[in-house]
């Protein structure tokens, strides 16, 4: 296990890693590690997450990333104490938002494995991942209006496409929380499992992704994500360009050949 980042606000003593990293190529597990504050997303923690997933994204041996937290909380949200001295410009245009953008630009698929609370920025982090699964004790919420602000890391935009307008409005305007079962029913997570099965299930899904052509995975992922960000006509044009590129890849030819020859494909990522 390796680590990334340290908690600048920790008490004197050995440095506390903000992120724990396990490499089990072709899968890597990134664990948020501020359990004393329910993995509140400080600027330092966001930096450590961004740096870690960027490094994994650059490693061709890693084909899927699992992002997880602790038993009590995936993440309880933003570290509000850091906002007390922040200006409006800091919040809207500062380095904190740049870290969210860095996470969004990662090309390797990311699976959120959620146990406990995923609130505010923690819920937004889940929505920024490609796939989310939850333990049966997970709870999701976007409670920012409770303290006089709004979700600011993509929550107002992604929630509409994922769970629909009415439920998104209820979560954001009225502070409704979703149980793991409700989150699955409305598409926020793809499945719910027992807490002790959470990482095993995430690894299983990651392994299925890792078996496939990295070219096809990236193109398909881009096309699906664009459906949330564009209208239908533009999205279909993007999809058509992506399928053309996929068909032109060596991996596609290998996939077709392996299917006809009734053998597992040997993808090269090109």
C-alpha positions as CSV (number, residue, x, y, z in Angstrom):
1,X,0.0,0.0,0.0
2,X,1.3,3.5,-0.9
3,X,0.0,6.8,0.3
4,X,-0.5,10.3,-1.1
5,X,-0.7,13.7,0.5
6,X,-0.6,14.6,4.2
7,X,-3.1,16.4,6.4
8,X,-1.8,20.0,6.9
9,X,-4.1,20.4,9.9
10,X,-3.0,17.3,11.7
11,X,-1.5,17.5,15.2
12,X,2.3,17.3,15.5
13,X,3.7,13.9,15.0
14,X,4.0,11.4,12.1
15,X,2.4,12.7,8.9
16,X,-1.1,11.4,8.3
17,X,-1.7,10.3,4.7
18,X,-4.8,11.8,3.2
19,X,-5.1,9.0,0.6
20,X,-4.3,5.4,0.8
21,X,-3.5,3.6,-2.5
22,X,-3.5,-0.1,-3.2
23,X,-2.3,-1.3,-6.6
24,X,-3.7,-4.6,-7.7
25,X,-3.0,-4.2,-11.5
26,X,-5.0,-3.8,-13.6
27,X,-7.1,-2.3,-10.8
28,X,-6.1,0.4,-8.2
29,X,-8.0,1.3,-5.0
30,X,-7.9,4.9,-3.8
31,X,-9.2,5.4,-0.2
32,X,-10.0,8.7,1.3
33,X,-8.3,8.9,4.7
34,X,-9.6,11.6,7.0
35,X,-11.7,9.4,9.2
36,X,-11.6,11.8,12.2
37,X,-13.7,14.3,10.2
38,X,-15.7,11.7,8.1
39,X,-13.5,12.3,5.1
40,X,-14.4,15.9,4.8
41,X,-13.1,17.2,1.5
42,X,-10.5,19.7,2.4
43,X,-8.5,21.4,-0.3
44,X,-5.5,19.2,0.6
45,X,-7.6,16.0,0.3
46,X,-9.0,17.1,-3.1
47,X,-5.4,17.8,-4.2
48,X,-4.3,14.3,-3.0
49,X,-7.2,12.6,-4.8
50,X,-6.5,14.6,-8.0
51,X,-2.8,13.8,-8.0
52,X,-3.4,10.1,-7.2
53,X,-5.9,9.5,-10.0
54,X,-3.9,11.5,-12.5
55,X,-0.9,9.3,-11.7
56,X,-2.9,6.2,-12.1
57,X,-4.4,7.5,-15.3
58,X,-0.9,7.8,-16.7
59,X,-0.1,4.2,-15.8
60,X,-1.0,1.8,-18.7
61,X,-1.1,-1.1,-16.3
62,X,-4.1,0.4,-14.4
63,X,-7.3,-0.1,-16.3
64,X,-9.8,0.8,-13.7
65,X,-9.8,2.8,-10.4
66,X,-12.0,2.2,-7.3
67,X,-12.6,5.2,-5.1
68,X,-13.8,4.5,-1.6
69,X,-13.9,5.9,1.9
70,X,-14.5,4.5,5.4
71,X,-17.2,2.6,7.2
72,X,-18.9,5.7,8.6
73,X,-18.5,7.9,5.6
74,X,-17.4,7.8,2.0
75,X,-17.3,11.6,2.5
76,X,-19.5,13.9,4.6
77,X,-18.9,16.7,2.2
78,X,-16.8,19.9,2.0
79,X,-14.5,21.0,4.9
80,X,-16.7,23.9,5.8
81,X,-14.0,25.4,8.1
82,X,-12.0,26.2,5.0
83,X,-14.8,28.3,3.6
84,X,-15.0,30.8,6.5
85,X,-12.1,32.9,5.1
86,X,-12.7,32.2,1.4
87,X,-13.8,35.0,-0.9
88,X,-16.5,34.5,-3.6
89,X,-13.7,34.6,-6.2
90,X,-11.8,31.8,-4.3
91,X,-14.9,29.6,-4.3
92,X,-15.9,30.1,-8.0
93,X,-12.5,30.4,-9.6
94,X,-9.9,29.2,-7.2
95,X,-7.7,26.1,-7.0
96,X,-10.4,24.1,-5.3
97,X,-12.5,24.0,-8.4
98,X,-9.5,23.3,-10.5
99,X,-9.0,20.1,-8.6
100,X,-12.5,19.0,-9.4
101,X,-11.8,19.7,-13.1
102,X,-8.6,17.6,-12.9
103,X,-10.7,14.7,-11.5
104,X,-13.2,15.1,-14.3
105,X,-10.6,14.9,-17.0
106,X,-9.2,11.5,-15.9
107,X,-9.8,9.0,-18.7
108,X,-9.5,5.8,-16.7
109,X,-12.9,4.5,-15.5
110,X,-13.6,5.2,-11.8
111,X,-15.9,3.2,-9.6
112,X,-17.2,4.8,-6.4
113,X,-17.7,2.2,-3.7
114,X,-19.8,4.0,-1.1
115,X,-20.2,3.0,2.6
116,X,-21.8,5.3,5.2
117,X,-22.5,9.0,4.4
118,X,-22.0,10.6,1.0
119,X,-23.2,14.1,1.6
120,X,-22.7,17.4,-0.3
121,X,-19.3,17.3,-2.0
122,X,-19.1,13.6,-1.2
123,X,-22.3,12.9,-3.1
124,X,-21.0,15.1,-6.0
125,X,-17.8,13.1,-6.0
126,X,-19.9,9.9,-6.3
127,X,-21.8,11.5,-9.2
128,X,-18.5,12.5,-10.9
129,X,-17.4,8.8,-11.0
130,X,-18.4,6.5,-13.9
131,X,-20.1,3.8,-11.8
132,X,-21.3,3.8,-8.2
133,X,-22.2,0.9,-5.9
134,X,-23.2,1.2,-2.3
135,X,-23.4,-0.8,0.9
136,X,-26.9,-1.2,2.3
137,X,-26.1,1.4,5.0
138,X,-25.0,4.2,2.6
139,X,-26.9,7.5,2.7
140,X,-26.8,10.2,0.0
141,X,-27.6,13.9,0.2
142,X,-27.0,17.4,-1.2
143,X,-27.8,19.6,1.9
144,X,-25.9,22.7,1.0
145,X,-28.9,25.0,1.1
146,X,-29.1,24.2,4.8
147,X,-26.1,26.4,5.3
148,X,-27.1,29.0,2.7
149,X,-25.2,27.9,-0.3
150,X,-25.8,25.5,-3.2
151,X,-24.0,22.4,-4.6
152,X,-21.0,23.8,-6.4
153,X,-19.0,20.9,-7.8
154,X,-21.4,19.8,-10.5
155,X,-24.2,18.6,-8.2
156,X,-27.0,20.8,-9.7
157,X,-26.1,19.7,-13.2
158,X,-25.3,16.0,-12.8
159,X,-28.2,15.2,-10.5
160,X,-30.8,16.2,-13.1
161,X,-29.4,13.8,-15.7
162,X,-28.9,11.0,-13.1
163,X,-32.0,11.1,-10.9
164,X,-34.4,13.5,-12.7
165,X,-35.6,17.0,-12.0
166,X,-38.1,16.5,-9.3
167,X,-36.0,14.3,-7.0
168,X,-32.9,16.4,-7.6
169,X,-34.9,19.5,-6.6
170,X,-36.2,17.8,-3.5
171,X,-32.6,16.8,-2.5
172,X,-31.2,20.2,-3.2
173,X,-34.1,22.5,-2.1
174,X,-35.5,20.4,0.8
175,X,-32.5,18.4,1.9
176,X,-34.0,15.0,1.2
177,X,-31.6,12.1,1.9
178,X,-31.6,8.9,-0.1
179,X,-31.1,5.5,1.4
180,X,-28.9,3.1,-0.6
181,X,-32.0,1.3,-1.8
182,X,-33.6,4.6,-3.0
183,X,-30.3,5.6,-4.7
184,X,-30.4,2.4,-6.6
185,X,-34.0,2.7,-7.5
186,X,-33.4,6.2,-9.0
187,X,-30.1,5.4,-10.8
188,X,-27.6,7.1,-8.5
189,X,-25.9,3.8,-7.8
190,X,-26.1,0.6,-9.9
191,X,-26.4,-1.9,-7.1
192,X,-26.5,-2.3,-3.3
193,X,-24.6,-5.0,-1.4
194,X,-23.7,-5.9,2.2
195,X,-20.9,-3.7,3.7
196,X,-18.5,-6.6,3.8
197,X,-19.1,-7.4,0.1
198,X,-18.6,-3.8,-1.1
199,X,-15.0,-3.9,-2.2
200,X,-15.2,-7.4,-3.6
201,X,-18.1,-6.3,-5.8
202,X,-16.3,-3.2,-6.9
203,X,-13.2,-5.3,-7.8
204,X,-15.4,-7.7,-9.7
205,X,-16.9,-4.9,-11.8
206,X,-13.4,-3.3,-12.3
207,X,-12.1,-6.7,-13.4
208,X,-14.8,-6.9,-16.1
209,X,-13.9,-3.4,-17.3
210,X,-10.2,-4.3,-17.4
211,X,-10.8,-7.3,-19.6
212,X,-12.1,-5.1,-22.4
213,X,-10.3,-3.0,-25.0
214,X,-9.1,0.2,-23.4
215,X,-9.7,2.0,-26.7
216,X,-13.4,0.9,-26.8
217,X,-13.8,1.6,-23.1
218,X,-12.5,5.2,-23.4
219,X,-14.6,5.9,-26.5
220,X,-17.8,4.4,-25.0
221,X,-17.2,6.3,-21.7
222,X,-16.8,9.6,-23.6
223,X,-19.9,9.0,-25.6
224,X,-22.0,8.2,-22.5
225,X,-20.8,11.1,-20.6
226,X,-21.5,13.5,-23.5
227,X,-25.1,12.4,-23.3
228,X,-25.3,14.2,-20.0
229,X,-23.6,17.3,-21.4
230,X,-25.1,17.8,-24.8
231,X,-28.5,17.5,-26.6
232,X,-29.5,14.4,-28.4
233,X,-28.5,15.4,-31.9
234,X,-25.0,16.5,-30.9
235,X,-24.7,13.4,-28.7
236,X,-25.6,11.1,-31.5
237,X,-23.0,12.7,-33.8
238,X,-20.3,12.2,-31.1
239,X,-21.4,8.6,-30.7
240,X,-21.1,8.0,-34.5
241,X,-17.6,9.5,-34.6
242,X,-16.7,7.3,-31.6
243,X,-18.0,4.1,-33.1
244,X,-16.0,4.9,-36.3
245,X,-12.8,5.3,-34.3
246,X,-13.5,2.1,-32.4
247,X,-14.0,0.1,-35.6
248,X,-10.7,1.4,-36.9
249,X,-8.8,0.1,-33.9
250,X,-6.6,-3.0,-33.8
251,X,-8.6,-4.0,-30.7
252,X,-11.8,-4.1,-32.7
253,X,-10.3,-6.4,-35.3
254,X,-8.9,-8.6,-32.6
255,X,-12.3,-8.7,-30.9
256,X,-14.1,-9.7,-34.1
257,X,-11.5,-12.3,-34.9
258,X,-11.5,-13.8,-31.4
259,X,-15.3,-14.0,-31.5
260,X,-15.3,-15.9,-34.8
261,X,-12.5,-18.2,-33.5
262,X,-14.3,-18.7,-30.2
263,X,-11.4,-17.7,-28.0
264,X,-10.8,-14.8,-25.5
265,X,-9.5,-11.6,-27.2
266,X,-6.0,-10.3,-26.5
267,X,-6.5,-6.6,-26.5
268,X,-3.4,-4.3,-26.9
269,X,-5.1,-0.9,-26.3
270,X,-4.5,0.4,-29.9
